[in-house]
């Protein structure tokens, strides 16, 4: 198993109790100390939970995040984001900025992206993807 970064779709599946994802996370944690999450994914999830106003789910999510490695955005990642953005825009295949930021984080940090949102991410070369829901 390779060090990975979990996307929002996988974290939501985990929080919902999806057995396949729970099993893969347990297997992953046997090899690695912590789960890794982009600061962008953290933002996406926390804003949604705050919007819903569900304090119980918000507390459970924050407790989970306390045990995770939250990877910040740095200059190397921004440089890669800019390259990916320019290439996709020239090709007319642009995806959301948040997805480009998450993908660039994986590429720069040499992480596998674990996501159920394969449609967008498959457009990006040099990005290794796994789907723990399949």
N, C-alpha and C positions, 0 to 999 in steps of 0.2 A: 504494500500500500504506500502511496506517495502522500507527502504533506499536502493538505488541501485547504481551500477556503470555501466556507459554506455560504451559499446565496440565500436570499430571502425565502424563496419557495421551499427550500429544504428545512430552514429553521421553522417556518410555519407548519410544515408537515410534522416535524419533531414535536412542536408545542401541542399539536392536535393528537399526538399519540400514534402516528403512523408506524406500525410495527417494522416495516422494511427499513425505514430511516433510523429508528431507534436501534435496531440490530447493527446497522452499518456504523452508527456513531459509537456504539459499545466496542465494536471491532477496531475502529479507528483509535479510540482512547486506550486500547491495549498497547498500541505502538507509539502513540504521541501523547504528551502530557495534557494538551489543551486543544479545544476546537479553535479554529481561526475564522475571524469574521472581519470584513472590511468595515471601516468607519461609515461608509456609505450605506451598507446594509443595516448597520445599527441605527442610523438615522431613519431609513425607510420604515423600519419596524416600529421604532419608538414613536414616530409621528402618527402612524396608523393607530397604535394602541391609545395614544393620548386623544386622538380624534374620537375613537369609540368610547372613551371615558371609562374603560373597564380597569379599575384599580387593581383587581386581583390578577388579571392577566399581565398588566404592566409590572407588578411586583415580581411575578414568576419570571417574566422575561429579563428583568434587571438582575435577578438572582442568577439566572443562566449566564448572563453577560459577565457577571463578576468572576465566573470560572473560565471565561474565554480570553483568547488573545485578540484584541481589537486592533487591526492594522491601520495605521494612519496613512494619509496621502502625503507623499514627499515630492521633492523636485524630480527625481528619476521617474516616478509614476506619472507626474504631470507631463514630462517630456514624451513618454510613451502614449499617454492619452492623446496628446496633440498629433502625434504621427498617425494613430489609428483613426482619429476623427477626420483628418485631412484625406486619408486614403478612402475611407467609407463615403465621405461627402463627394469626392471626385467620381466615385463609382455609382453614386446615386443610391447607396445602400445604408444610409445613416441609421443608427439606432440611438436610443436614449443616452444622454450624458452619463447617467448613473451606471448604466450597463458598461459603457466604455471605461469608466473609472474602475469598476470592479474587475473587468477583464485585464486592464493594464496593471492593476495591482498583482494579479495572478502571474502575468507574464514576467514582470520585473522581479517578483519575489520567487519565481519558479514554483508556483503552486498550481495544483489541479483545481479547477472550479467545479464545485458540486452544485448542480442546479437542475431544476425541472424545466427551465426556460431555455431549452436547447435551440429553438428556432432563431432567436437573435444572436446568441453567442456562437453558433456554428459559422457565422459569417466571418469570424475573426481568425486569421491564420496565427499560428504559434500559440494558440490557447488550447490547453488540454482540458477536456470536459468529462465529467462523470455524472450520471443521474442515479441517485440512490433510491428513487421512487420506482424504478423499472427493474 
